[in-house]
Amino acid sequence: MEELNGFLYADITMMRIGNAWKSWKRPEREAIVAVCDAWWRHTLNHYPRGVDVTTMIEIIAYHLGLDLAPYLAEWESDSTEAAARHMAWLMHGLNSSVGHDAEWYTLLTDWITGPTPAAIMERAFFATGSPKVLQELFDGLENHRLWREH
């Protein structure tokens, strides 16, 4: 995964694959999905990452055209501190440059304004002993509150 863990290479590589991969043979398409699935799990469980969670979401939903719902469900079930820190970062830094009118972006914003992001961050908030992580999660929870009021 680390060879794709740079913004420029990951984004460009997946954009190029996204332009053609659905016409590939089934085993090749399955391999792309398997790589994306593993990359997502690796991202959720390691923080920080060179390819941030917003870019991963864009790769999954925009470049590859995959259904974002299973990836969000996996995030919801991930109880690692890293996954919560990604959520706090997303609450602060969501500014997708693509997809504002797309179905996946609506799904994402509906999910963000629901109760799940707060639950993810709260689990880690009460489990961490790091003042830095506590502050990140506190800020993420406050940003989530603002998202919900928006």
Helices and strands as residue ranges (DSSP letters): G 2-4, H 7-18, G 21-23, H 26-44, H 53-57, I 58-63, H 69-77, H 81-93, H 103-112, H 116-125, H 131-149
